[in-house]
């Protein structure tokens, strides 16, 4: 009989699924993770479009690379340039 009880204990879950859900919700509240929000995505380039990202440093020695430039060359030859600074 003792063997059967040990076998039964081996297959039991230590926690119910509700315990995991409550733990996850508590963590999300603590870390301020939104449960529901807007979907944010990057733009999808057209077919034949080439995109180049360039990371620029003032001296090349400080490894900051905080200046960024993005060049998007479309199939028809038009070029879009975007640049920004990362703090």
N, C-alpha and C positions, 0 to 999 in steps of 0.2 A: 504494500500500500504506500509506503514512503517513497518508493521509486516512482509511482504514478503521480504523486504530489509534486515531486521535483520536476518531472517531465512537464506537468501542467504549468508550473511556474516559469519554465524556460520560454514558453510561447506567449506569455502575457505581455502586453505593452506596459511599460513603466508609467506612462501618462496617457490620458485620453487626448484626442485631437483638439478638444476645446481648450485644454491647458496650453497647448502650443499656440493656438490662436490668441489667447489672452496675453501670453508672453510676448508674441510678436506685436500686438497692438500697444502694449506697454512700452516696448522698445521704440516703436514708431512715434509715440507721443513724447517720449523723453528726447529723442534725437530730432524732433520736429519734422519728420518725414510725412509728406502729404499722402493721405489715403486716396484722394481723387484730385485730379488737376488737369490742366491743359496739356495736350500733346504737343511738344515742341520738336521740330525736326529741321534738318538742313535742306536746302533746295536741291533738287535732283537735276543734274545737267542733261541737256539734250543729247541725242545721239551724235557722235562726231565732235563733241565739245572736249577741249583739253583744259585742265585746270592746273595751275602751278601755284604753290604756296612758297613764299620766300621769307625766311627768318633773318632779321637784320640786327646786328649788334653795333654799338657806337665805336668800340675799340677792337672788338674781336678777342679781347683778352679777359673780359669780365664775365663771360658766359651768361649774360642776361638775356640776350636775344629777344628783347621785349617789343621790338618793332616788327610788325608783320605786314606783308603785302600779298594780295591774291590776284592773279591774272587769269581771266577766263576768256579763252579764244574759241569762238563758236565756229561752226562748220563753214559759214559764209564769210569768215574773216574778221568779223567785228570783235573788238576787244573790250572787255569790261575790267576796270582796275578798282580794287578796294583795298584800303590800308587802315590799320588800327594799331593801338598801343596797348600792351598787356602790362598791368601793374604788378 
